[in-house]
Amino acid sequence: MKKNWFVAVFIAAAVLVGCDNQNSKTDNQPRTLKIGSTGQSYPNGFKQEGKLVGFDVEVTEAIAKELGYNIEWVTAEFGGLMAQLEAGRLDTVANAVAVTEARVQKYNFTVPYSFYGSQIVTNQKNTDINTLDDLKGKTISGVLGSNHIAVLKNAFPDDQVKIRTYETRDGAMYDLVYNRVDGYVNSKPILLAEIKRNNLPFKLVGEPLVIEQVAYPFNKNEQGEQLRNQFNQAIDKLQKDGVISQIAIKYYGQNISKP
């Protein structure tokens, strides 16, 4: 009887030790962050041979590595990504998210890791469009939910231009290729990269409307604040080490990590 009791106690102890070891292993595993990207935004986040790559992607992965996190990438159209962030289904969005007054009311942003000029282009065939004034009364395309739409409305108040929005960048861009709209607005470095990559028949119209700061948005809660502080520390280190500037030059041919 004593022998059986000893065996039972030994087995129970072994099970408990096994559970403790399993819990320790789980606790030591890197936490996985769920981060959003459209996967259609060249060159900041796009698919290449089935893999998500780009400037924002590489910068985010460098931050995660610095902090000891894994990343689960979630792809959707831009408006959907921001809605998922608000609902708590994403930790942040890495897709050239511009810091705006409206967004600051909703999210806590990190320090900026890149800077973009909001730029309008037109088709080279439109010889009558050369300045911003020439766009008045014309139709300009842009991505739904992007800050460029708000910038357009501020630059052309009282409906001086017609704005046509699209779920994806490709729809907005290729309607200008086929002259179904008169202009297209996006970030200047992105436009220059797209023109070069696809030999697009675009020309710049005037100077950038504004210069935007791009940063990571986090929800205004304890977890979001903790992640924002961690990201800020990592961004600062990667900026000082020249990592972000190297990634910028790789994808844009210029350092957009500084204003």
C-alpha positions as CSV (number, residue, x, y, z in Angstrom):
1,M,0.0,0.0,0.0
2,K,2.8,2.4,0.9
3,K,4.6,1.5,-2.3
4,N,1.4,2.4,-4.3
5,W,1.1,5.7,-2.4
6,F,4.7,6.6,-3.2
7,V,4.2,5.9,-6.9
8,A,1.1,8.0,-7.0
9,V,2.8,10.9,-5.3
10,F,5.8,10.6,-7.7
11,I,3.6,10.6,-10.8
12,A,1.6,13.7,-9.5
13,A,4.9,15.5,-8.8
14,A,6.2,14.7,-12.3
15,V,3.0,16.0,-13.9
16,L,3.2,19.3,-11.9
17,V,6.9,19.8,-12.9
18,G,5.9,19.1,-16.5
19,C,3.2,21.7,-16.3
20,D,5.6,24.2,-14.7
21,N,8.1,23.7,-17.5
22,Q,5.5,24.1,-20.2
23,N,4.2,27.3,-18.6
24,S,7.8,28.6,-18.4
25,K,8.4,27.9,-22.0
26,T,5.2,29.7,-23.0
27,D,6.1,32.7,-20.9
28,N,9.5,32.9,-22.4
29,Q,8.2,32.8,-26.0
30,P,8.3,36.2,-27.8
31,R,4.9,37.9,-27.9
32,T,3.3,38.2,-31.4
33,L,2.1,41.6,-32.5
34,K,-0.7,41.9,-35.1
35,I,0.3,44.7,-37.5
36,G,-1.7,45.9,-40.5
37,S,-0.5,46.6,-44.1
38,T,-2.5,46.9,-47.3
39,G,0.1,44.8,-49.1
40,Q,-0.6,47.0,-52.2
41,S,1.4,50.1,-51.3
42,Y,4.6,50.1,-53.3
43,P,7.3,50.7,-52.0
44,N,6.2,50.9,-48.4
45,G,4.3,47.6,-48.2
46,F,3.7,45.2,-51.1
47,K,3.8,41.6,-52.1
48,Q,6.9,40.2,-53.9
49,E,6.9,36.5,-54.8
50,G,4.1,36.0,-52.2
51,K,6.1,37.7,-49.4
52,L,5.2,41.1,-47.8
53,V,8.2,43.5,-48.3
54,G,8.8,47.2,-48.4
55,F,10.1,50.2,-46.5
56,D,7.4,50.2,-43.7
57,V,7.6,46.4,-43.5
58,E,11.4,46.3,-43.0
59,V,11.4,49.2,-40.5
60,T,8.7,47.5,-38.5
61,E,10.5,44.1,-38.6
62,A,13.7,45.8,-37.4
63,I,11.7,47.4,-34.5
64,A,10.1,44.1,-33.6
65,K,13.5,42.4,-33.6
66,E,15.0,45.1,-31.4
67,L,12.2,44.6,-28.9
68,G,12.0,40.8,-29.1
69,Y,8.6,40.5,-30.7
70,N,7.3,38.4,-33.6
71,I,4.9,39.9,-36.2
72,E,1.7,38.5,-37.6
73,W,1.0,40.6,-40.7
74,V,-2.7,41.4,-41.5
75,T,-3.5,42.7,-44.9
76,A,-6.7,44.7,-45.9
77,E,-7.6,47.9,-47.5
78,F,-6.5,51.0,-45.6
79,G,-9.8,52.0,-44.2
80,G,-10.4,48.5,-42.9
81,L,-7.0,48.4,-41.2
82,M,-7.7,51.6,-39.3
83,A,-11.1,50.2,-38.3
84,Q,-9.5,47.0,-37.0
85,L,-7.0,49.0,-35.0
86,E,-9.9,50.9,-33.4
87,A,-11.6,47.7,-32.6
88,G,-8.5,46.3,-30.9
89,R,-7.9,43.5,-33.5
90,L,-4.6,45.1,-34.5
91,D,-1.8,46.4,-32.3
92,T,-0.8,49.0,-34.9
93,V,-0.7,49.8,-38.6
94,A,2.5,50.1,-40.7
95,N,1.3,51.7,-43.9
96,A,2.6,55.3,-44.2
97,V,0.0,56.5,-41.6
98,A,0.2,60.3,-41.6
99,V,-0.1,62.1,-38.2
100,T,-3.1,64.4,-38.4
101,E,-5.1,66.4,-35.9
102,A,-8.1,64.2,-36.4
103,R,-6.1,61.0,-35.9
104,V,-4.3,62.3,-32.9
105,Q,-7.8,62.6,-31.3
106,K,-8.2,58.8,-31.8
107,Y,-4.7,57.3,-31.4
108,N,-1.4,57.8,-29.6
109,F,1.4,58.1,-32.2
110,T,5.0,57.3,-31.9
111,V,7.7,59.7,-33.0
112,P,7.8,60.0,-36.8
113,Y,10.0,57.5,-38.7
114,S,9.5,59.0,-42.1
115,F,8.3,62.2,-43.9
116,Y,6.2,62.5,-47.1
117,G,5.1,65.4,-49.2
118,S,1.4,65.2,-50.3
119,Q,1.7,65.6,-54.1
120,I,-0.6,65.7,-57.1
121,V,0.3,64.3,-60.5
122,T,-1.5,64.4,-63.8
123,N,-1.2,62.5,-67.1
124,Q,1.6,63.8,-69.4
125,K,-1.1,64.1,-72.1
126,N,-2.8,66.9,-70.1
127,T,-0.8,69.8,-71.5
128,D,-3.3,72.2,-70.0
129,I,-2.5,71.1,-66.4
130,N,0.8,72.5,-65.1
131,T,0.0,74.3,-61.9
132,L,-2.3,73.8,-59.0
133,D,-4.7,76.5,-60.2
134,D,-5.1,74.5,-63.5
135,L,-6.7,71.7,-61.4
136,K,-9.7,73.8,-60.3
137,G,-12.9,72.2,-61.7
138,K,-11.0,69.0,-62.4
139,T,-11.4,65.5,-60.9
140,I,-8.7,64.1,-58.7
141,S,-8.4,60.5,-57.4
142,G,-7.2,59.3,-54.1
143,V,-7.4,56.4,-51.6
144,L,-10.4,56.3,-49.3
145,G,-9.4,56.9,-45.7
146,S,-6.0,58.4,-46.6
147,N,-5.0,61.8,-45.3
148,H,-4.4,63.0,-48.8
149,I,-8.2,63.3,-49.2
150,A,-8.3,65.7,-46.3
151,V,-5.3,67.6,-47.6
152,L,-7.1,68.0,-51.0
153,K,-10.2,69.4,-49.3
154,N,-8.1,72.0,-47.4
155,A,-6.1,72.9,-50.5
156,F,-9.2,73.3,-52.7
157,P,-12.0,74.5,-50.4
158,D,-15.6,75.0,-51.5
159,D,-15.5,72.0,-53.9
160,Q,-13.0,73.7,-56.2
161,V,-12.0,70.2,-57.3
162,K,-14.0,67.0,-57.6
163,I,-12.6,64.2,-55.5
164,R,-13.1,60.6,-56.5
165,T,-12.1,58.0,-53.8
166,Y,-11.0,54.3,-54.3
167,E,-10.6,51.4,-52.0
168,T,-7.1,50.7,-53.3
169,R,-4.2,52.7,-54.7
170,D,-4.2,50.8,-58.0
171,G,-7.7,51.9,-58.8
172,A,-6.9,55.5,-58.1
173,M,-3.6,55.4,-60.0
174,Y,-4.7,53.6,-63.1
175,D,-7.8,55.7,-63.7
176,L,-5.3,58.5,-64.2
177,V,-3.2,56.3,-66.5
178,Y,-6.3,55.9,-68.7
179,N,-7.3,59.6,-68.2
180,R,-10.6,58.8,-66.5
181,V,-9.6,61.4,-63.9
182,D,-7.5,64.6,-64.3
183,G,-5.2,64.1,-61.3
184,Y,-4.1,61.7,-58.6
185,V,-2.8,62.5,-55.1
186,N,-0.4,60.5,-53.0
187,S,2.9,60.9,-51.2
188,K,5.7,62.3,-53.4
189,P,8.3,59.7,-52.7
190,I,5.8,56.9,-53.4
191,L,4.7,58.5,-56.6
192,L,8.3,58.9,-57.8
193,A,9.0,55.3,-57.0
194,E,5.8,54.1,-58.8
195,I,6.5,56.3,-61.9
196,K,10.0,54.8,-62.1
197,R,8.9,51.2,-61.4
198,N,6.0,51.1,-63.9
199,N,7.2,53.8,-66.4
200,L,3.9,55.7,-65.7
201,P,3.0,58.6,-67.9
202,F,2.7,61.1,-65.0
203,K,4.1,64.5,-64.3
204,L,4.2,66.4,-61.0
205,V,1.8,69.3,-60.6
206,G,3.2,72.1,-58.5
207,E,4.9,71.6,-55.1
208,P,3.7,69.2,-52.4
209,L,0.5,70.5,-50.7
210,V,1.9,69.6,-47.2
211,I,4.8,67.7,-45.7
212,E,3.4,64.9,-43.5
213,Q,4.9,63.1,-40.6
214,V,4.5,59.3,-40.7
215,A,4.3,57.3,-37.5
216,Y,2.8,54.2,-35.8
217,P,-0.7,54.7,-34.3
218,F,-1.6,52.9,-31.1
219,N,-4.9,52.8,-29.2
220,K,-5.3,55.1,-26.2
221,N,-5.1,52.4,-23.5
222,E,-2.5,51.0,-21.2
223,Q,-1.3,48.3,-23.6
224,G,-1.2,50.9,-26.5
225,E,0.8,53.3,-24.4
226,Q,3.3,50.6,-23.3
227,L,3.8,49.6,-26.9
228,R,4.2,53.2,-28.1
229,N,6.9,53.8,-25.5
230,Q,8.8,50.6,-26.6
231,F,8.5,51.6,-30.3
232,N,9.8,55.1,-29.5
233,Q,12.9,53.7,-27.9
234,A,13.5,51.3,-30.8
235,I,12.9,54.0,-33.4
236,D,15.4,56.3,-31.7
237,K,18.1,53.6,-31.6
238,L,17.5,52.5,-35.2
239,Q,17.7,56.2,-36.3
240,K,21.0,56.7,-34.5
241,D,22.4,53.5,-35.9
242,G,21.4,54.5,-39.5
243,V,19.2,51.5,-40.0
244,I,16.1,53.3,-41.0
245,S,18.0,55.6,-43.4
246,Q,19.6,52.6,-45.1
247,I,16.1,51.0,-45.6
248,A,14.8,54.3,-47.0
249,I,17.6,54.6,-49.5
250,K,17.1,50.9,-50.5
251,Y,13.4,51.5,-51.5
252,Y,13.3,55.2,-52.4
253,G,16.8,56.1,-53.4
254,Q,16.7,58.9,-50.8
255,N,16.6,59.2,-47.0
256,I,12.9,60.0,-46.2
257,S,13.5,59.3,-42.5
258,K,14.5,62.9,-41.9
259,P,12.4,66.0,-42.7
